[in-house]
Amino acid sequence: MSAAWQSLLETSRVMLAAARLGAFDQVAALEMERRPLLERLPPATAEVRESLIELLECEREIGELVDAARRHTGDLLREARRAQACAGAYAGIAFGR
C-alpha cells in the first residue's frame, strides 16, 4: 500500500479514536490535516481494497458519533434555555420584576 493511503488510513483511525472519546475539536483539526491527503491519493488498486473498507467504516462511525454529539449538545442547549426562562420567571415572581 502506498504511503499516501497508509497515512490517510492512520489519520482516520486517530480521528475515530478521538471521536469515541468525544474530543471533537481534535477530530476537526485532524480533518483539516486529512483533506490534503485525500487530494494526493494515487488511484485505488486491489491492494488497498481492505483499507478502503476500513476507511469507509471509520467514516461511517465518525459521522454517527458527530451526529449523536450534535443531538446531545442541542438537547443540553434547550434544557439550559428552559432553565434560564424558569429562573427569570421565578425572579419576576419573587422580586416583583
Secondary structure as the mmCIF struct_conf table of DSSP 4:
data_model
#
loop_
_struct_conf.conf_type_id
_struct_conf.id
_struct_conf.beg_label_comp_id
_struct_conf.beg_label_asym_id
_struct_conf.beg_label_seq_id
_struct_conf.end_label_comp_id
_struct_conf.end_label_asym_id
_struct_conf.end_label_seq_id
HELX_RH_AL_P HELX_RH_AL_P1 ALA A 3 ARG A 20
TURN_TY1_P TURN_TY1_P1 LEU A 21 GLY A 22
HELX_RH_AL_P HELX_RH_AL_P2 PHE A 24 GLU A 39
TURN_TY1_P TURN_TY1_P2 ARG A 40 ARG A 40
HELX_LH_PP_P HELX_LH_PP_P1 LEU A 41 ALA A 44
HELX_RH_3T_P HELX_RH_3T_P1 ALA A 46 VAL A 48
HELX_RH_AL_P HELX_RH_AL_P3 ARG A 49 PHE A 95
TURN_TY1_P TURN_TY1_P3 GLY A 96 GLY A 96
#
